[in-house]
Amino acid sequence: MKEQLYQLFQGTATGAPTLEDLLLRVGVSVVIGLAIFVSYWISHAGTIYSQKFNINLITLTVLTATVMTVIGNNIALSLGMVGALSIVRFRTAIKDARDTTYIFWAIICGICCGVGVFAAAAVGSAAVFVILLILGRVRNDVRTLLVVRAARTQELPIEGKVYEYFGSRAVQRVKNTTETTVEFMFELSRGILDRAQRRAERPITDELYGLGGVEYVNIVAQNDEIGS
């Protein structure tokens, strides 16, 4: 019984991987890592793109493949690796929800390359690459805040003008008042704002200032994706 447990923890591999085997697995992981690099570069156009993060995806794929090549099917090594990684704390802020997909993609491909299952890594990567190529440019509709500050006497005319311009699609989020002033904050999407202004003869800012007594009109774009 003790001998069987010893053999189990020693692993059933015949020995350490050869240099040719190691070069093959690491080489394939580099190629797949480059494919992940290209996919991230295509789907993250604009200021949200992080070159450092993209380079880290390649190194993450290679490092995972290297670790899996060393571990193989050796249970003792795998338990030791889990214990070593459990003390590491990753506190990198994820700017985009898609970044999590790329991290898992790099790790999974590294695991597949490390154990020599190249077909699974290639087929899975090709499928994910195509999906992200088609859907990776999808963006959330940017929320737009219309902020108006005016004299208190213009409270009802401003509300009427905004709802006349946008209808029920402008949602009033904030209404602050004092004895002499009132401040509104309406939420709508950028698409609604653009379509309404194309239909109207004048921009909403001109319409509001035309009422008189308006101190300022601000249009602020909000986006849930940090840095975009």
N, CA and C of each residue as an Amber inpcrd file, in Angstrom:
protein
   684
   0.8290000  -1.2040000   0.0000000   0.0000000   0.0000000   0.0000000
   0.8690000   1.2620000   0.0000000   1.8900000   1.2680000   0.8480000
   2.7880000   2.4200000   0.9000000   3.5170000   2.6150000  -0.4190000
   3.8930000   1.4850000  -1.0210000   4.5930000   1.5730000  -2.3070000
   3.6860000   2.1530000  -3.3870000   2.4150000   1.7670000  -3.3670000
   1.4720000   2.2850000  -4.3550000   1.2640000   3.7940000  -4.1860000
   1.1230000   4.2430000  -2.9330000   0.9720000   5.6710000  -2.6900000
   2.2270000   6.4390000  -3.1110000   3.3750000   5.8550000  -2.8670000
   4.6230000   6.5140000  -3.2560000   4.7000000   6.6710000  -4.7710000
   4.3200000   5.6210000  -5.4870000   4.3380000   5.6900000  -6.9390000
   3.3070000   6.6860000  -7.4620000   2.1660000   6.7840000  -6.7680000
   1.1360000   7.7230000  -7.1900000   1.6390000   9.1570000  -7.0910000
   2.2940000   9.4580000  -5.9490000   2.7820000  10.8150000  -5.7670000
   4.0270000  11.1000000  -6.5980000   4.7460000  10.0810000  -6.9640000
   5.8840000  10.2680000  -7.8460000   5.4520000  10.5340000  -9.2740000
   4.2180000  10.1000000  -9.6170000   3.7310000  10.2970000 -10.9820000
   4.0550000   9.0690000 -11.8110000   3.3150000   8.9430000 -12.9130000
   3.4980000   7.7950000 -13.7900000   4.3230000   8.1280000 -15.0120000
   4.8290000   9.3690000 -15.0780000   5.6340000   9.7330000 -16.2310000
   6.9430000   8.9700000 -16.2050000   7.4570000   8.7180000 -17.3420000
   8.6920000   7.9580000 -17.4590000   9.9000000   8.7760000 -17.0820000
   9.7800000  10.1160000 -17.0410000  10.8980000  10.9600000 -16.6720000
  10.6340000  12.3890000 -17.0730000  11.6790000  13.2150000 -16.9310000
  11.5460000  14.6160000 -17.2890000  11.3800000  14.7480000 -18.7960000
  10.6700000  15.7490000 -19.2520000  10.4890000  15.9410000 -20.6960000
  11.8200000  16.2370000 -21.3720000  11.9500000  15.7640000 -22.5850000
  13.1760000  15.9990000 -23.3420000  13.2320000  17.4520000 -23.8020000
  14.4100000  17.8640000 -24.2470000  14.5720000  19.2310000 -24.7220000
  13.6940000  19.4940000 -25.9380000  13.5970000  18.5080000 -26.8430000
  12.7590000  18.6790000 -28.0380000  11.2850000  18.8290000 -27.6490000
  10.8520000  18.0240000 -26.6840000   9.4570000  18.1030000 -26.2370000
   9.1750000  19.4520000 -25.5900000  10.1110000  19.9240000 -24.7800000
   9.9360000  21.2070000 -24.1090000   9.8860000  22.3440000 -25.1270000
  10.7900000  22.3110000 -26.1240000  10.7960000  23.3480000 -27.1420000
   9.5060000  23.3440000 -27.9560000   8.9790000  22.1520000 -28.2340000
   7.7370000  22.0570000 -28.9950000   6.5790000  22.6670000 -28.2240000
   6.4540000  22.3170000 -26.9600000   5.3300000  22.8130000 -26.1690000
   5.4200000  24.3220000 -25.9470000   6.6000000  24.7960000 -25.6280000
   6.7650000  26.2340000 -25.4290000   6.5840000  26.9830000 -26.7500000
   7.0960000  26.4070000 -27.8500000   6.9460000  27.0550000 -29.1520000
   5.4920000  27.1920000 -29.5700000   4.7130000  26.1250000 -29.3700000
   3.2920000  26.1900000 -29.7120000   2.5750000  27.2050000 -28.8290000
   2.9590000  27.2710000 -27.5520000   2.3340000  28.2510000 -26.6530000
   2.6560000  29.6730000 -27.0850000   3.8520000  29.8970000 -27.6170000
   4.2030000  31.2230000 -28.1180000   3.3280000  31.5980000 -29.3110000
   3.1300000  30.6500000 -30.2300000   2.3050000  30.9040000 -31.4150000
   0.8750000  31.2300000 -31.0080000   0.3120000  30.4420000 -30.0980000
  -1.0540000  30.7010000 -29.6480000  -1.1230000  32.0020000 -28.8590000
  -0.0730000  32.2780000 -28.0760000  -0.0310000  33.5440000 -27.3590000
  -0.0260000  34.7380000 -28.3050000   0.6530000  34.6120000 -29.4300000
   0.6390000  35.6790000 -30.4350000  -0.7540000  35.8490000 -31.0430000
  -1.4670000  34.7330000 -31.2280000  -2.8450000  34.8160000 -31.7310000
  -3.7340000  35.5460000 -30.7250000  -3.5390000  35.2740000 -29.4330000
  -4.2860000  35.9880000 -28.4020000  -3.9240000  37.4720000 -28.4270000
  -2.6520000  37.7610000 -28.6290000  -2.1730000  39.1460000 -28.7190000
  -2.8900000  39.8950000 -29.8420000  -2.9600000  39.2690000 -31.0150000
  -3.6040000  39.9020000 -32.1670000  -5.1010000  40.1090000 -31.9060000
  -5.7420000  39.0990000 -31.3030000  -7.1700000  39.2130000 -31.0150000
  -7.4460000  40.3630000 -30.0530000  -6.6450000  40.4790000 -29.0110000
  -6.8320000  41.5700000 -28.0430000  -6.5960000  42.9190000 -28.7040000
  -5.6040000  42.9970000 -29.5580000  -5.2840000  44.2600000 -30.2440000
  -6.4240000  44.6930000 -31.1650000  -7.0690000  43.7220000 -31.8230000
  -8.1670000  44.0500000 -32.7420000  -9.4190000  44.4680000 -31.9800000
  -9.7440000  43.7410000 -30.9250000 -11.0170000  43.9580000 -30.2360000
 -10.9790000  45.0950000 -29.2290000  -9.7830000  45.5890000 -28.8800000
  -9.6750000  46.6580000 -27.8940000  -9.1250000  47.9160000 -28.5480000
  -9.7970000  48.3730000 -29.5830000  -9.3790000  49.6150000 -30.2330000
  -9.7380000  50.7920000 -29.3410000  -8.9220000  51.8430000 -29.4160000
  -9.2070000  53.0430000 -28.6420000  -8.3330000  53.1410000 -27.4000000
  -8.7130000  54.0530000 -26.5060000  -7.8960000  54.3090000 -25.3290000
  -7.9500000  53.1790000 -24.3080000  -8.9060000  52.2740000 -24.4490000
  -8.9960000  51.1610000 -23.5040000  -7.8980000  50.1300000 -23.7450000
  -7.2520000  50.1720000 -24.8970000  -6.2130000  49.1960000 -25.2260000
  -4.9940000  49.4030000 -24.3340000  -4.4930000  48.3020000 -23.7610000
  -3.3120000  48.3400000 -22.9000000  -2.2490000  47.4380000 -23.5050000
  -1.1710000  48.0330000 -23.9780000  -0.1150000  47.2490000 -24.6070000
   0.5830000  46.3480000 -23.5900000   0.7950000  46.8490000 -22.3720000
   1.4510000  46.0330000 -21.3500000   0.6120000  44.8040000 -21.0080000
  -0.6930000  44.9990000 -20.8570000  -1.5620000  43.8650000 -20.5580000
  -1.5430000  42.8560000 -21.7010000  -1.5200000  43.3530000 -22.9320000
  -1.5170000  42.4680000 -24.0890000  -0.2420000  41.6370000 -24.1360000
   0.8950000  42.2470000 -23.8430000   2.1530000  41.4970000 -23.8040000
   2.1250000  40.4630000 -22.6860000   1.5180000  40.8150000 -21.5690000
   1.4320000  39.8690000 -20.4530000   0.6270000  38.6250000 -20.8210000
  -0.3210000  38.7640000 -21.7500000  -1.0910000  37.5880000 -22.1740000
  -0.1910000  36.5500000 -22.8410000   0.7790000  37.0130000 -23.6320000
   1.7100000  36.0720000 -24.2660000   2.5610000  35.3820000 -23.2140000
   3.1420000  36.1730000 -22.3150000   4.0040000  35.5750000 -21.2890000
   3.2080000  34.6680000 -20.3580000   1.9490000  35.0030000 -20.0830000
   1.1210000  34.1470000 -19.2390000   0.8870000  32.7910000 -19.9000000
   0.6570000  32.7870000 -21.2080000   0.4720000  31.5250000 -21.9330000
   1.7360000  30.6720000 -21.8770000   2.8820000  31.3010000 -22.1060000
   4.1550000  30.5650000 -22.1130000   4.4840000  30.0500000 -20.7140000
   4.2950000  30.8790000 -19.7020000   4.6110000  30.4510000 -18.3400000
   3.7110000  29.3080000 -17.8810000   2.4280000  29.3880000 -18.2280000
   1.5220000  28.2960000 -17.8600000   1.9220000  27.0020000 -18.5490000
   2.2750000  27.0810000 -19.8220000   2.7220000  25.8870000 -20.5450000
   3.9910000  25.3190000 -19.9210000   4.9080000  26.1900000 -19.5250000
   6.1540000  25.7210000 -18.9050000   5.8850000  25.0120000 -17.5820000
   5.0270000  25.6060000 -16.7620000   4.7010000  24.9960000 -15.4720000
   4.0210000  23.6480000 -15.6670000   3.0740000  23.5680000 -16.6040000
   2.3770000  22.3100000 -16.8310000   3.3100000  21.2520000 -17.3870000
   4.3130000  21.6600000 -18.1620000   5.2910000  20.6870000 -18.6600000
   6.1090000  20.1060000 -17.5140000   6.4710000  20.9480000 -16.5600000
   7.2460000  20.4830000 -15.4050000   6.4060000  19.5850000 -14.5040000
   5.1430000  20.0120000 -14.2630000   4.2850000  19.2400000 -13.3670000
   3.9200000  17.9020000 -13.9710000   3.4800000  17.9190000 -15.2670000
   3.0370000  16.6870000 -15.8970000   1.8880000  16.0800000 -15.1200000
   2.0140000  14.8140000 -14.7810000   0.9970000  14.1460000 -13.9710000
   1.5280000  13.8030000 -12.5860000   2.4850000  14.5930000 -12.1270000
   3.0610000  14.3820000 -10.8070000   2.2060000  15.1000000  -9.7700000
   1.5130000  14.3430000  -8.9420000   0.6000000  14.9170000  -7.9680000
   1.3400000  15.7240000  -6.9190000   2.4990000  15.2610000  -6.4950000
   3.2500000  15.9750000  -5.4710000   3.6390000  17.3670000  -5.9560000
   4.1210000  17.4510000  -7.1900000   4.4820000  18.7540000  -7.7470000
   3.2650000  19.6600000  -7.9110000   2.1540000  19.0800000  -8.3300000
   0.9510000  19.8950000  -8.5260000   0.4580000  20.4620000  -7.2010000
   0.4960000  19.6540000  -6.1340000   0.0890000  20.1560000  -4.8220000
   1.0340000  21.2460000  -4.3290000   2.3120000  21.0690000  -4.5780000
   3.2750000  22.0900000  -4.1960000   3.0580000  23.3860000  -4.9590000
   2.7170000  23.2680000  -6.2470000   2.4640000  24.4600000  -7.0460000
   1.2170000  25.2020000  -6.5570000   0.1700000  24.4480000  -6.2110000
  -1.0350000  25.0750000  -5.6730000  -0.7250000  25.8190000  -4.3810000
   0.0740000  25.2130000  -3.5270000   0.4430000  25.8750000  -2.2820000
   1.2670000  27.1260000  -2.5100000   2.1640000  27.0760000  -3.5000000
   2.9940000  28.2490000  -3.7960000   2.1590000  29.3850000  -4.3650000
   1.2320000  29.0640000  -5.2770000   0.4220000  30.1030000  -5.9000000
  -0.6280000  30.6810000  -4.9520000  -0.9760000  29.9240000  -3.8950000
  -2.0160000  30.3990000  -2.9830000  -1.5640000  31.6050000  -2.1700000
  -0.2460000  31.8350000  -2.0770000   0.2420000  32.9760000  -1.3030000
   0.3630000  34.2250000  -2.1590000   0.0940000  34.1070000  -3.4630000
   0.2050000  35.2460000  -4.3620000  -1.1290000  35.9840000  -4.3850000
  -1.0790000  37.2930000  -4.3260000  -2.2820000  38.1150000  -4.3670000
  -2.2340000  38.9780000  -5.6260000  -3.2200000  38.7780000  -6.5080000
  -3.3030000  39.5560000  -7.7230000  -4.3040000  40.6920000  -7.5100000
  -3.8360000  41.9070000  -7.6090000  -4.6890000  43.0740000  -7.3590000
  -4.7760000  43.9900000  -8.5750000  -4.4990000  43.4560000  -9.7560000
  -4.5860000  44.2640000 -10.9690000  -6.0460000  44.5500000 -11.2840000
  -6.3780000  45.8250000 -11.4870000  -7.7570000  46.2070000 -11.7970000
  -8.0930000  45.7970000 -13.2240000  -9.2330000  45.1490000 -13.3930000
  -9.7040000  44.7570000 -14.7180000 -10.5000000  45.9220000 -15.2960000
  -9.9850000  46.5220000 -16.3720000 -10.6410000  47.6860000 -16.9530000
 -11.8480000  47.3020000 -17.7970000 -11.8170000  46.1140000 -18.3450000
 -12.8740000  45.6860000 -19.2550000 -13.2480000  44.2610000 -18.8960000
 -14.5420000  43.9500000 -18.9090000 -14.9830000  42.5910000 -18.5720000
 -14.3810000  41.5630000 -19.5160000 -14.0780000  41.9710000 -20.7440000
 -13.4950000  41.0300000 -21.6980000 -12.0750000  40.6220000 -21.3210000
 -11.3980000  41.4400000 -20.5080000 -10.0400000  41.0920000 -20.0950000
 -10.0080000  39.7680000 -19.3350000 -11.0560000  39.5020000 -18.5700000
 -11.1310000  38.2230000 -17.8550000 -11.1550000  37.0580000 -18.8300000
 -11.8700000  37.2230000 -19.9370000 -11.9090000  36.1740000 -20.9620000
 -10.5230000  35.9180000 -21.5170000  -9.7790000  36.9760000 -21.7770000
  -8.4350000  36.8070000 -22.3350000  -7.4880000  36.1520000 -21.3350000
  -7.6250000  36.4680000 -20.0610000  -6.7740000  35.8280000 -19.0580000
  -7.0490000  34.3280000 -19.0110000  -8.3220000  33.9440000 -18.9780000
  -8.6590000  32.5200000 -18.9650000  -8.2230000  31.8480000 -20.2670000
  -8.3600000  32.5520000 -21.3710000  -7.9290000  32.0050000 -22.6580000
  -6.4330000  31.6830000 -22.6300000  -5.6290000  32.6160000 -22.1230000
  -4.1870000  32.3970000 -22.0570000  -3.8320000  31.2310000 -21.1320000
  -4.4980000  31.1760000 -19.9810000  -4.1900000  30.1060000 -19.0260000
  -4.5860000  28.7390000 -19.5800000  -5.7760000  28.6510000 -20.1500000
  -6.2570000  27.3600000 -20.6730000  -5.3780000  26.8710000 -21.8190000
  -4.9970000  27.7830000 -22.7160000  -4.1220000  27.3810000 -23.8280000
  -2.7520000  26.9670000 -23.3040000  -2.2700000  27.6630000 -22.2640000
  -1.0060000  27.2590000 -21.6690000  -1.0690000  25.8650000 -21.0610000
  -2.1880000  25.5570000 -20.4140000  -2.3630000  24.2150000 -19.8450000
  -2.3930000  23.1600000 -20.9470000  -3.1510000  23.4430000 -22.0040000
  -3.2400000  22.4850000 -23.1150000  -1.8760000  22.2500000 -23.7570000
  -1.1280000  23.3160000 -23.9690000   0.2000000  23.1590000 -24.5690000
   1.1480000  22.4390000 -23.6140000   1.0260000  22.7330000 -22.3220000
   1.9150000  22.1080000 -21.3550000   1.7430000  20.6040000 -21.2520000
   0.5120000  20.1170000 -21.4610000   0.2730000  18.6690000 -21.4010000
   0.3100000  18.0330000 -22.7880000   0.6040000  18.8380000 -23.8080000
   0.7710000  18.2880000 -25.1500000  -0.5020000  18.0960000 -25.9400000
  -1.6080000  18.6730000 -25.4930000  -2.8690000  18.5530000 -26.2350000
  -2.9940000  19.7710000 -27.1440000  -2.2170000  19.7570000 -28.2130000
  -2.1510000  20.9340000 -29.0800000  -3.4300000  21.1270000 -29.8880000
  -4.0890000  20.0400000 -30.2600000  -5.3020000  20.1540000 -31.0770000
  -6.3960000  20.9180000 -30.3320000  -6.5660000  20.5970000 -29.0500000
  -7.5880000  21.2990000 -28.2570000  -7.2640000  22.7810000 -28.1470000
  -5.9890000  23.1070000 -27.9350000  -5.5930000  24.5120000 -27.8400000
  -5.8320000  25.2370000 -29.1550000  -5.4960000  24.5840000 -30.2750000
  -5.6420000  25.2250000 -31.5840000  -7.1050000  25.4140000 -31.9580000
  -7.9110000  24.3600000 -31.7840000  -9.3240000  24.4490000 -32.1630000
 -10.0570000  25.4380000 -31.2630000  -9.8320000  25.3510000 -29.9540000
 -10.4850000  26.2750000 -29.0330000 -10.0750000  27.7130000 -29.2920000
  -8.7890000  27.9420000 -29.5540000  -8.3180000  29.2950000 -29.8200000
  -8.9160000  29.8420000 -31.1110000  -9.0210000  29.0000000 -32.1400000
  -9.6110000  29.4460000 -33.4000000 -11.0680000  29.8620000 -33.2070000
 -11.8140000  29.0670000 -32.4220000 -13.2210000  29.3890000 -32.1760000
 -13.3570000  30.6960000 -31.4020000 -12.5580000  30.8610000 -30.3500000
 -12.6380000  32.0820000 -29.5430000 -12.1880000  33.2870000 -30.3620000
 -11.1610000  33.0990000 -31.1870000 -10.6570000  34.1950000 -32.0230000
 -11.7550000  34.7110000 -32.9570000 -12.4720000  33.7940000 -33.5890000
 -13.5290000  34.1910000 -34.5150000 -14.6610000  34.8900000 -33.7700000
 -15.0420000  34.3460000 -32.6090000 -16.1320000  34.9530000 -31.8340000
 -15.7810000  36.3750000 -31.4210000 -14.5580000  36.5620000 -30.9100000
 -14.1580000  37.8920000 -30.4650000 -13.9200000  38.8270000 -31.6460000
 -13.5350000  38.2720000 -32.7840000 -13.3600000  39.1030000 -33.9720000
 -14.6940000  39.6790000 -34.4310000 -15.7490000  38.8670000 -34.3150000
 -17.0740000  39.3060000 -34.7560000 -17.7550000  40.1780000 -33.7090000
 -17.6710000  39.7640000 -32.4510000 -18.4190000  40.4450000 -31.3860000
 -17.5500000  41.3120000 -30.4900000 -16.2400000  41.3080000 -30.6900000
 -15.3490000  42.0180000 -29.7830000 -15.4790000  43.5140000 -29.8310000
 -16.0100000  44.0780000 -30.9390000 -16.1590000  45.5260000 -31.0510000
 -17.4690000  46.0300000 -30.4640000 -18.2850000  45.1220000 -29.9190000
 -19.5510000  45.5460000 -29.3350000 -19.2760000  46.4100000 -28.1080000
 -19.9070000  47.5430000 -28.0370000 -19.7370000  48.4600000 -26.9100000
 -21.0850000  48.7370000 -26.2610000 -21.0460000  48.9930000 -24.9720000
 -22.2560000  49.4500000 -24.2990000 -22.6220000  50.8410000 -24.8060000
 -23.9280000  51.0790000 -24.9320000 -24.3630000  52.4020000 -25.3560000
 -23.9860000  53.4060000 -24.2700000 -23.2530000  54.4360000 -24.6490000
 -22.7480000  55.4070000 -23.6850000 -23.9080000  56.1930000 -23.0840000
 -23.9800000  56.1870000 -21.7740000 -25.0040000  56.9660000 -21.0980000
 -24.6160000  58.4310000 -21.1060000 -25.6030000  59.2890000 -21.3170000
 -25.3700000  60.7220000 -21.3910000 -26.2200000  61.4240000 -20.3380000
 -25.5990000  62.3170000 -19.6080000 -26.2900000  63.1000000 -18.5890000
 -26.4730000  64.5260000 -19.0960000 -27.6910000  64.9880000 -19.0370000
 -28.0160000  66.3700000 -19.3860000 -28.2210000  67.1260000 -18.0790000
 -27.3090000  68.0420000 -17.7820000 -27.3320000  68.7810000 -16.5140000
 -27.7070000  70.2240000 -16.8170000 -28.7480000  70.7020000 -16.1510000
 -29.2600000  72.0560000 -16.3890000 -29.4000000  72.7680000 -15.0490000
 -28.8590000  73.9590000 -14.9940000 -29.0320000  74.8080000 -13.8030000
 -29.6530000  76.1180000 -14.2570000 -30.7130000  76.5440000 -13.5580000
 -31.4490000  77.7320000 -13.9920000 -32.1470000  78.3650000 -12.7990000
 -32.8060000  79.4610000 -13.0820000 -33.6020000  80.1300000 -12.0550000
 -34.8020000  79.2550000 -11.6780000 -35.2120000  79.3610000 -10.4370000
 -36.3070000  78.5190000  -9.9330000 -37.6000000  78.7620000 -10.7210000
 -37.7650000  79.9570000 -11.2460000 -38.9820000  80.2690000 -11.9990000
 -39.0740000  79.4970000 -13.3120000 -37.9670000  78.9380000 -13.7650000
 -37.9370000  78.2030000 -15.0330000 -38.0430000  76.6870000 -14.8300000
 -38.4230000  76.2630000 -13.6450000 -38.4700000  74.8360000 -13.3260000
 -39.4100000  74.0700000 -14.2560000 -40.6480000  74.4840000 -14.3370000
 -41.6160000  73.7750000 -15.1800000 -41.3360000  73.9320000 -16.6750000
 -40.9630000  75.1240000 -17.1650000 -40.6330000  75.2240000 -18.5870000
 -39.4700000  74.3250000 -19.0150000 -38.4480000  74.1680000 -18.1690000
 -37.3150000  73.3080000 -18.5090000 -37.7630000  71.8550000 -18.5900000
 -38.5220000  71.4010000 -17.5980000 -39.0150000  70.0230000 -17.6320000
 -39.8550000  69.7760000 -18.8750000 -40.7140000  70.7250000 -19.2000000
 -41.5560000  70.5580000 -20.3770000 -40.7540000  70.5240000 -21.6650000
 -39.7280000  71.3680000 -21.7670000 -38.9130000  71.4040000 -22.9830000
 -38.1130000  70.1120000 -23.1490000 -37.5610000  69.5940000 -22.0430000
 -36.7780000  68.3480000 -22.1310000 -37.6620000  67.1850000 -22.5560000
 -38.8300000  67.0470000 -21.9730000 -39.7160000  65.9380000 -22.3240000
 -40.3420000  66.1390000 -23.7010000 -40.4920000  67.3860000 -24.1210000
 -40.9460000  67.6400000 -25.4820000 -39.8730000  67.2250000 -26.4910000
 -38.6390000  67.4230000 -26.1170000 -37.5180000  67.1310000 -27.0180000
 -37.2190000  65.6380000 -27.0740000 -37.2130000  64.9560000 -25.9190000
 -36.8050000  63.5480000 -25.8450000 -37.9480000  62.5980000 -25.5170000
 -39.0790000  63.1040000 -25.0760000 -40.1600000  62.2280000 -24.6640000
 -39.8210000  61.5230000 -23.3600000 -40.3800000  60.3390000 -23.1810000
 -40.1580000  59.5780000 -21.9420000 -38.7930000  58.9240000 -21.8900000
 -37.9980000  59.0660000 -22.9480000 -36.6760000  58.4330000 -22.9790000
 -35.6520000  59.2030000 -22.1530000 -35.9680000  60.4140000 -21.7500000
 -35.1120000  61.1690000 -20.8400000 -35.5990000  60.9290000 -19.4160000
 -34.7690000  60.2680000 -18.6150000 -35.1500000  59.9170000 -17.2470000
 -34.5380000  60.9270000 -16.2820000 -35.3990000  61.5440000 -15.4920000
 -34.9140000  62.5240000 -14.5220000 -34.3170000  61.7860000 -13.3280000
 -33.0160000  61.9720000 -13.1120000 -32.3200000  61.3080000 -12.0160000
 -32.1590000  62.1970000 -10.7890000 -31.9250000  63.4910000 -11.0140000
 -31.6630000  64.3940000  -9.8900000 -32.4150000  65.6930000 -10.1350000
 -32.9480000  66.2450000  -9.0380000 -33.5630000  67.5690000  -9.0900000
 -33.2560000  68.2590000  -7.7660000 -32.3260000  69.1960000  -7.8210000
 -31.9240000  69.9450000  -6.6380000 -32.4810000  71.3620000  -6.7300000
 -33.0420000  71.8360000  -5.6380000 -33.6300000  73.1780000  -5.6510000
 -33.1850000  73.9800000  -4.4410000 -33.1320000  75.2820000  -4.6550000
 -32.9870000  76.2470000  -3.5630000 -34.1230000  77.2650000  -3.7210000
 -34.0970000  78.3140000  -2.9360000 -35.1590000  79.3160000  -3.0630000
 -35.1120000  80.0150000  -4.4120000 -33.9190000  80.1090000  -4.9980000
 -33.7840000  80.8890000  -6.2300000 -33.3500000  80.0750000  -7.4340000
 -32.8010000  78.8880000  -7.2370000 -32.2650000  78.1140000  -8.3630000
 -32.7980000  76.6910000  -8.3450000 -32.6800000  76.0260000  -9.4890000
 -33.0260000  74.6190000  -9.6330000 -31.9960000  73.9680000 -10.5510000
 -31.6450000  72.7360000 -10.2300000 -30.6750000  72.0040000 -11.0420000
 -31.2480000  70.6270000 -11.3630000 -31.2630000  70.2970000 -12.6460000
 -31.7730000  69.0090000 -13.1160000 -30.6220000  68.1540000 -13.6330000
 -30.8240000  66.8330000 -13.5370000 -29.9280000  65.8810000 -14.1800000
 -30.7960000  64.8090000 -14.8320000 -30.7870000  64.7900000 -16.1810000
 -31.5480000  63.8150000 -16.9540000 -30.5880000  62.7960000 -17.5600000
 -30.9920000  61.5310000 -17.5400000 -30.1700000  60.4620000 -18.1170000
 -30.8080000  59.9490000 -19.4040000 -29.9980000  59.8230000 -20.4380000
 -30.4350000  59.2570000 -21.7070000 -29.2210000  58.6740000 -22.4040000
 -29.4440000  57.9190000 -23.4590000 -28.3230000  57.3340000 -24.1810000
 -27.8290000  58.2840000 -25.2580000 -26.5990000  58.0440000 -25.7080000
 -26.0240000  58.8950000 -26.7420000 -26.8090000  58.7770000 -28.0450000
 -27.2830000  57.5750000 -28.3380000 -28.0580000  57.3910000 -29.5570000
 -29.3520000  58.1900000 -29.5460000 -30.0410000  58.2150000 -28.3980000
 -31.2740000  58.9910000 -28.2810000 -30.9880000  60.4780000 -28.4610000
 -29.8940000  60.9550000 -27.8660000 -29.5300000  62.3630000 -28.0020000
 -29.2550000  62.7180000 -29.4620000 -28.4860000  61.8720000 -30.1490000
 -28.1490000  62.1640000 -31.5490000 -29.3860000  62.1490000 -32.4440000
 -30.2580000  61.1410000 -32.2530000 -31.4620000  61.0630000 -33.0950000
 -32.4040000  62.2410000 -32.8500000 -32.5430000  62.6450000 -31.5860000
 -33.4310000  63.7670000 -31.2750000 -32.9060000  65.0660000 -31.8800000
 -31.6040000  65.2550000 -31.8400000 -31.0420000  66.4970000 -32.3700000
 -31.0420000  66.5090000 -33.8950000 -31.0220000  65.3350000 -34.5260000
 -31.1420000  65.3000000 -35.9840000 -32.5620000  65.6540000 -36.4250000
 -33.5480000  65.2430000 -35.6290000 -34.9430000  65.5420000 -35.9810000
 -35.3120000  67.0010000 -35.7090000 -34.7130000  67.5810000 -34.6850000
 -35.0810000  68.9370000 -34.2800000 -34.3890000  69.9760000 -35.1550000
 -34.9550000  71.1740000 -35.1360000 -34.3750000  72.2760000 -35.9020000
 -33.1590000  72.8710000 -35.1910000 -33.1770000  72.8560000 -33.8520000
 -32.0860000  73.4410000 -33.0840000 -31.6040000  72.4430000 -32.0390000
 -30.3250000  72.5330000 -31.5990000 -29.8390000  71.6630000 -30.5200000
 -30.6000000  71.9190000 -29.2300000 -30.5820000  70.9390000 -28.3570000
 -31.2780000  71.0610000 -27.0890000 -30.7070000  72.2090000 -26.2600000
 -29.4100000  72.4800000 -26.3990000 -28.8120000  73.5830000 -25.6340000
 -29.4180000  74.9170000 -26.0430000 -29.5970000  75.1230000 -27.3520000
 -30.2110000  76.3740000 -27.8120000 -31.6600000  76.4900000 -27.3370000
 -32.3570000  75.3500000 -27.3520000 -33.7500000  75.3570000 -26.9100000
 -33.8570000  75.7610000 -25.4360000 -32.9630000  75.2440000 -24.6180000
 -33.0250000  75.5400000 -23.1860000 -32.5870000  76.9690000 -22.8920000
 -31.5130000  77.4100000 -23.5380000 -31.0820000  78.7900000 -23.3100000
 -32.1270000  79.7880000 -23.8160000 -32.9010000  79.3640000 -24.8220000
 -33.9450000  80.2390000 -25.3350000 -35.0710000  80.4890000 -24.3530000
 -35.1860000  79.6470000 -23.3430000 -36.2190000  79.8540000 -22.3250000
 -35.9040000  81.0460000 -21.4280000 -34.6260000  81.3800000 -21.3070000
 -34.2130000  82.4600000 -20.4290000 -34.0150000  81.9870000 -19.0040000
 -33.1420000  82.6520000 -18.2990000 -32.8950000  82.3280000 -16.8980000
 -32.0780000  81.0650000 -16.6830000 -31.4930000  80.5120000 -17.7380000
 -30.6950000  79.2870000 -17.6260000 -29.2380000  79.6640000 -17.4210000
 -28.6500000  79.1760000 -16.3350000 -27.2570000  79.4920000 -16.0200000
 -26.2930000  78.6720000 -16.8680000 -26.5090000  77.3630000 -16.9390000
 -25.6590000  76.5210000 -17.7950000 -26.4020000  75.2520000 -18.1740000
 -25.9520000  74.6650000 -19.2980000 -26.4350000  73.3700000 -19.7700000
 -25.2060000  72.5230000 -20.0890000 -25.0330000  71.4220000 -19.3800000
 -23.8910000  70.5400000 -19.5910000 -24.3720000  69.1840000 -20.0950000
 -23.6510000  68.6330000 -21.0670000 -23.9100000  67.2830000 -21.5670000
 -22.6780000  66.4440000 -21.2520000 -22.8350000  65.4660000 -20.3800000
 -21.7170000  64.6730000 -19.8780000 -21.9040000  63.2220000 -20.2910000
 -20.8730000  62.6390000 -20.9030000 -20.9210000  61.2290000 -21.3120000
 -20.3670000  60.3610000 -20.1940000 -21.0940000  59.2970000 -19.8760000
 -20.6520000  58.3220000 -18.8820000 -20.4710000  56.9870000 -19.5450000
 -19.4350000  56.2800000 -19.1600000 -19.1800000  54.9620000 -19.7080000
 -18.7630000  54.0390000 -18.5810000 -19.3660000  52.8170000 -18.5430000
 -19.0470000  51.8540000 -17.4870000 -17.6690000  51.2480000 -17.6540000
 -17.1090000  51.3280000 -18.8650000 -15.8090000  50.7420000 -19.1350000
 -14.7490000  51.7540000 -18.7720000 -13.9810000  51.5010000 -17.7620000
 -12.9910000  52.4320000 -17.2690000 -11.9090000  52.6430000 -18.3230000
 -11.6010000  53.8570000 -18.5960000 -10.5330000  54.1660000 -19.5210000
 -10.9340000  54.1770000 -20.9620000 -12.1680000  53.8590000 -21.3050000
 -12.5740000  53.8470000 -22.6960000 -13.0340000  55.2290000 -23.1240000
